[in-house]
Amino acid sequence: MEYRHVPVMLDEVISYLALKEGRNYIDATMGGAGYSLAIAEQIGEGKVLAIDLDEMAIKNAEKIIKQKKINNLVIANDNFANLEQIILEKFNGQKADFDGIVFDLGLSSAQLADRSRGFSFAYDTPLVMSFGSPDCNALHSNAGGSQGGEPKQTTEQIVNNWQAVDLVRIFRKYGEEKFAGRIANAIAASRIQKKIETTGELVKIIEKAVPISYVKKPGIHFATRVFQALRIVTNQELENLEQALVAALKVLAPGGRLVVVSYHSLEDRIVKNFFRREARGCECPSELPVCVCGRQPKVKILTKKPLQPSELEVDGNPRARSAKLRAAEVI
């Protein structure tokens, strides 16, 4: 299938990256390569390291590179949680300083449209919800894993094998679903009769478990929060994000920019708190006359409040409506 995706807040991302000719940059979530191509066009002999776990995105980018004869785009089929290792591999073990890194944490239109993934409840497809192939995901044992506390399993395994109490926990924690208990119990009861294998089956279970008013409520679909929670756990998204943000500061040169576009409150909260923590200096108790901790701020926050897409952009790309952009500069 053709890989289609419209980059969100492209002009704002490029502006906050403050691109410099001849310098190196990272697009940590390449997707349709919208950011990557825009950056590559403006940095001359500089390099863009474009990372994506999705093999479909990689093949699409390789096709574009060949067609447009781009020679400054370096592609990595990997998890951005492995950022430091990727750099070592792609730059022949040499230390490479980067002047900017961008993360777009949303699903691409192509991923939502891919019926083999199970990301969307608009189609009745297998319960997969994986950004990469199962084999590819399994290679990244250091990406999240033990620090996340969630076992590495497929969405189908989670839905059919986890205890109801654990399903309640993830639906509340990662989906902020108020009917988590009802839905988890309905799943547990249903799978006794038959294994739950498709998104359509799961949607029907959720629909029967929640009040009719919740099903008919305008706006967000009644299955959205559960699907979000399952996708986050399957891909260990939040643990990987935390790990990648820490790594990003290690590879950015002084004055380098870190730009993150998130799409739900859990991601945005991680980014906001990370920026605030790294922007703090001394943490000594106020009663001490002088600083003894020696802590220095690592970043300067560039966005006091997150930027959101314009009405014009949302009209042209409705999936951009929940996007929030935060940016910081390494000191």
C-alpha positions in Angstrom: 0.0 0.0 0.0 1.1 3.6 -0.6 2.4 5.3 2.5 0.6 8.6 3.1 1.0 10.9 6.0 0.8 14.7 6.4 3.4 16.2 8.7 1.8 18.1 11.6 2.9 21.7 12.3 5.7 21.4 9.8 6.5 25.1 9.7 6.5 25.4 13.5 8.8 22.4 13.8 11.3 23.7 11.3 11.2 27.1 13.0 12.0 25.8 16.4 14.7 23.5 15.1 16.5 26.7 13.9 18.3 24.8 11.2 21.9 25.5 10.4 23.6 24.6 7.1 26.2 21.8 7.4 24.9 20.6 10.8 23.4 17.2 11.7 19.8 16.6 12.8 17.6 13.7 13.9 14.0 12.9 13.0 13.3 10.3 15.7 9.9 9.3 14.2 10.3 9.5 10.5 6.9 8.2 9.4 6.1 9.7 6.0 9.5 11.5 6.1 7.8 15.0 6.0 10.1 16.5 8.6 13.1 14.5 7.4 12.8 15.8 3.8 12.2 19.4 4.8 15.3 19.4 7.1 17.5 17.6 4.5 16.6 20.3 1.9 17.8 23.1 4.2 21.1 21.8 5.7 23.3 21.4 2.7 26.1 18.9 3.5 24.6 18.2 7.0 23.1 14.8 7.7 19.6 13.8 8.8 19.3 10.6 10.8 15.8 9.4 10.3 14.5 6.6 12.6 11.4 4.5 12.4 10.4 1.1 13.7 7.9 0.6 11.0 9.3 -1.3 8.0 6.6 0.2 5.8 7.8 3.7 6.5 11.4 2.6 5.9 10.6 1.2 2.4 8.6 4.4 1.6 11.6 6.6 2.6 14.0 4.5 0.6 11.8 4.9 -2.5 11.7 8.7 -2.0 15.5 8.9 -1.5 16.1 7.0 -4.8 13.5 9.0 -6.7 14.8 12.4 -5.5 18.4 11.4 -5.3 18.8 12.6 -1.8 22.3 11.9 -0.4 22.1 13.4 3.1 19.4 11.3 4.7 20.5 8.3 6.8 17.7 5.8 7.6 17.5 3.5 10.6 14.9 0.8 11.1 14.9 0.8 14.9 13.2 2.0 18.0 14.1 5.6 19.1 14.6 4.3 22.6 17.9 2.9 21.2 19.0 6.4 20.1 22.6 6.3 21.3 23.3 2.8 19.9 21.7 3.8 16.5 24.1 6.8 16.2 27.1 4.6 16.9 26.0 2.1 14.3 25.1 4.7 11.6 28.1 7.0 12.1 30.7 4.2 12.3 31.3 4.4 16.0 32.2 8.0 15.9 30.7 10.6 18.2 28.4 12.8 16.3 26.9 16.0 17.7 23.5 17.0 16.6 21.9 20.5 16.5 18.3 19.3 16.7 16.0 16.4 17.3 12.3 16.2 16.5 9.8 13.6 17.8 6.3 13.3 16.4 4.6 10.8 18.7 1.4 10.3 16.7 0.2 7.4 14.5 0.6 8.0 10.8 -2.4 8.0 8.5 -0.7 5.0 6.8 -0.6 3.0 10.0 -4.2 3.7 10.8 -5.2 2.7 7.3 -3.2 -0.5 7.4 -5.8 -3.2 8.1 -3.1 -5.7 9.2 -2.2 -3.6 12.2 -5.4 -3.3 14.3 -4.7 0.3 15.3 -8.2 1.5 14.1 -11.5 0.2 15.2 -13.0 1.4 11.9 -12.0 -2.0 10.5 -12.4 -5.6 11.8 -8.7 -6.6 11.8 -6.4 -8.8 13.8 -5.4 -7.5 17.3 -1.8 -6.5 16.6 -1.3 -2.8 17.3 2.5 -3.1 16.9 4.6 -0.3 15.3 7.1 -2.8 14.0 6.9 -6.5 13.1 6.8 -8.8 16.2 10.3 -10.0 15.4 11.6 -6.4 15.2 9.9 -5.5 18.5 11.5 -8.4 20.2 14.9 -7.2 19.3 14.6 -4.2 21.5 14.7 -5.8 24.9 16.4 -2.7 26.3 13.7 -0.3 25.1 11.3 0.0 28.0 10.9 -3.6 29.1 12.1 -4.1 32.7 11.8 -0.4 33.5 8.3 -0.3 32.2 7.2 -3.3 34.3 4.9 -4.6 31.5 5.8 -7.9 29.8 6.5 -7.9 26.1 3.4 -9.5 24.6 1.1 -8.9 21.6 -2.1 -7.1 22.0 -4.0 -10.3 21.4 -2.1 -12.0 24.2 -2.7 -9.1 26.6 -6.4 -9.1 25.9 -6.8 -12.9 26.2 -4.3 -13.7 29.0 -4.0 -10.8 31.4 -6.1 -10.9 34.6 -9.0 -8.6 34.8 -7.3 -6.6 37.5 -4.3 -5.9 35.3 -6.6 -4.9 32.4 -8.4 -2.4 34.7 -5.0 -1.0 35.7 -3.8 -0.3 32.2 -7.2 1.0 31.0 -7.2 3.5 33.8 -3.5 4.4 33.7 -3.0 4.6 29.9 -6.5 5.2 28.7 -8.0 7.2 31.5 -11.1 5.1 30.9 -13.8 5.6 33.6 -15.5 2.3 32.8 -12.3 0.3 33.0 -13.7 -2.2 35.5 -16.8 -3.0 33.5 -14.8 -3.4 30.3 -12.1 -5.6 31.8 -14.7 -7.9 33.4 -16.6 -8.1 30.1 -13.4 -9.1 28.3 -12.6 -11.7 30.9 -16.1 -13.2 30.7 -16.1 -13.2 26.9 -12.8 -14.8 26.4 -13.9 -17.8 28.4 -16.4 -18.6 25.6 -14.1 -17.7 22.7 -10.7 -16.2 22.2 -10.8 -12.5 21.2 -8.9 -12.2 18.0 -10.1 -9.1 16.1 -10.7 -5.4 16.7 -14.3 -5.9 15.7 -14.8 -8.5 18.4 -13.2 -6.2 21.0 -15.3 -3.2 20.0 -18.6 -5.2 20.4 -17.5 -6.3 23.9 -16.7 -2.8 24.9 -20.0 -1.5 23.5 -22.0 -4.1 25.5 -20.1 -3.3 28.7 -20.6 0.5 28.9 -23.8 2.5 29.2 -25.7 3.3 26.1 -25.3 7.0 26.8 -21.5 6.5 26.6 -21.8 4.7 23.3 -24.0 7.5 21.8 -22.0 10.4 23.3 -20.8 12.7 20.5 -17.1 13.3 20.1 -14.6 10.6 21.1 -15.5 7.0 20.2 -16.4 4.8 23.1 -13.5 2.3 22.3 -10.8 5.0 21.8 -9.4 5.0 25.3 -9.2 1.2 25.6 -7.5 1.0 22.2 -5.1 3.7 23.2 -4.2 1.9 26.4 -3.6 -1.4 24.6 -1.4 0.2 21.9 0.7 2.0 24.6 1.3 -1.2 26.5 1.9 -3.3 23.4 4.6 -0.9 22.2 5.8 0.3 25.6 5.4 3.8 24.3 5.8 5.9 27.5 8.8 4.0 28.8 10.5 4.3 25.4 9.7 8.0 25.2 11.3 8.6 28.7 14.4 6.7 27.7 14.7 8.6 24.3 14.3 12.0 25.9 17.2 11.3 28.3 19.3 10.0 25.4 18.4 13.1 23.3 20.1 15.5 25.7 23.2 13.4 25.7 23.7 13.7 21.9 22.6 17.3 21.4 25.3 19.9 21.1 25.1 23.1 23.2 22.5 25.3 21.6 20.8 22.2 20.1 17.0 22.1 20.0 14.7 19.3 21.1 11.2 19.6 19.6 8.4 17.1 20.6 4.9 16.9 19.1 2.5 14.8 21.3 -1.1 13.9 20.9 -2.5 12.9 24.3 -2.1 14.0 27.9 0.1 11.1 29.0 2.8 11.9 26.4 2.5 15.6 26.9 2.8 15.3 30.7 6.1 13.3 30.3 7.6 15.8 27.9 6.5 18.8 30.1 7.8 17.3 33.3 11.1 16.3 31.6 11.7 19.8 30.3 10.8 21.3 33.7 13.1 18.9 35.5 16.0 19.5 33.2 15.5 23.3 33.2 15.9 23.5 37.0 19.1 24.5 38.7 19.9 24.3 42.4 17.7 21.9 44.4 19.1 22.7 47.8 16.7 23.4 50.7 16.0 27.2 50.9 17.5 27.4 54.4 21.0 26.6 53.1 23.0 29.8 52.6 24.9 28.5 49.6 24.3 25.8 47.0 25.9 22.4 47.8 24.1 20.2 45.2 25.9 21.8 42.2 23.0 21.1 39.9 23.0 23.3 36.8 20.1 23.7 34.3 20.6 21.6 31.2 18.0 23.2 29.0 16.1 26.4 28.4 12.4 25.9 27.7 11.4 27.7 24.5 7.6 27.1 24.8 6.1 28.3 28.0 2.8 26.8 26.8 2.5 24.2 24.1 1.8 25.3 20.6 -1.2 23.9 18.8 -2.0 23.7 15.1 -3.9 26.5 13.5 -7.6 26.2 12.6 -6.6 26.2 9.0 -4.3 23.2 9.5 -6.9 21.3 11.5 -9.4 21.9 8.7 -7.1 20.4 6.2 -5.8 17.6 8.5 -8.3 16.8 11.3 -5.9 14.3 12.9 -3.7 17.3 13.9 -6.4 18.7 16.2 -5.0 17.3 19.4 -1.3 18.0 18.7 0.8 19.9 21.1 4.4 21.1 20.4 6.9 21.7 23.1 10.5 22.8 22.5 13.7 23.3 24.5 17.3 24.3 23.9 20.3 22.7 25.4 22.4 25.0 27.5 
